């Protein structure tokens, strides 16, 4: 049987691996983890089942690799602290974080199926999300939390840091999750690169004003 | 054929209408508008196709009625301005709005399938969303915008009011949309009624501090 035949040199190539990741991303985004079949993916990738076994193992590990791959592409394109070191002012680091995070989640070509795949994962999580949180989301969260802590001052509790960090993340993610409503409610809102810069400026300024107010004890 | 037979008195009753809405909500939330069949819904509701025709018309209008029904239940349970008139202080009106909005989107029994139905609608919108935006979401948005305008002062532009209102909505919706990540990242975060009060206090305080900072010209 084809599925148990030893993979040929082509099936083991990095090029095949890449084609499998791209085809799998499209199909998993269209149908979801449970409905999609490895058979359909290898057909679209012009590969065979043996190549999936060779590169990824079973369907669950294959899917997890696809989720990690998509996140990796996005983070590589938009790093959280672009060109800024730890010695930069916290306000500048916050602006850089927001700009980068928003660009990453609103970029349609990151790859194109990434947004839909993540929406599915949020609505109907699989074990791939556990891994993604530990390997990719938590480090980014800790990076943001360190900026927020620097802005709030050392008297801020862990809970306050967490609530403020999630208020910042929530403002950004909203434009992705609620895009269908935003574009109906406000057809004038644009999602191109220039608009992302404007949105990021607003979210960073709004959040900085909130954090300064909180640091002064304006919070509850 | 059953489907074209004149509906019996039972099929035309408000009780049947209610059973159809509940069964349809569950099934549309499970499978999505396109995959779900009216046949399956009437079976679960213990009704017949003629009763759907009688109460709703075609599948699209049936679905739209289900989406509107779910929103209506949630808004009725958690009105946007609970017990506060237009003469209340804008900060109190903002606190009331945030508390009510957050309670509404985090209440699991509103009905239980409402959250999943809305997540599907966001990821893959149908024409039901157009109607929902005009009939329900836009009035709520305008209510929030009037509070934000009162807090920002009359010199604030329409764009600034919109950006600030969406920053507030985004912080709330995040706890629904990204719940799968929040509970993995912070297992200590709770979603019960007491926790909702605490979250709402934070979001309202964070936003009030941001709006006061903006009103003073701290924004860009």
Interface residues (C-beta under 8 A of the other chain):
Chain A: X116 X119 X120 X121 X122 X123 X125 X129 X130 X133 X137 X138 X141 X162 X163 X164 X166 X167 X169 X170 X171 X172 X173 X174 X175 X177 X178 X179 X180 X181 X182 X184 X185 X186 X189 X199 X201 X202 X203 X205 X206 X207 X208 X209 X210 X211 X212 X213 X214 X218 X219 X220
Chain B: X116 X119 X120 X121 X122 X123 X125 X129 X130 X133 X137 X138 X141 X160 X162 X163 X164 X166 X167 X169 X170 X171 X172 X173 X174 X175 X177 X178 X179 X180 X181 X182 X184 X185 X186 X189 X199 X201 X202 X203 X205 X206 X207 X208 X209 X210 X211 X212 X213 X214 X218 X219 X220
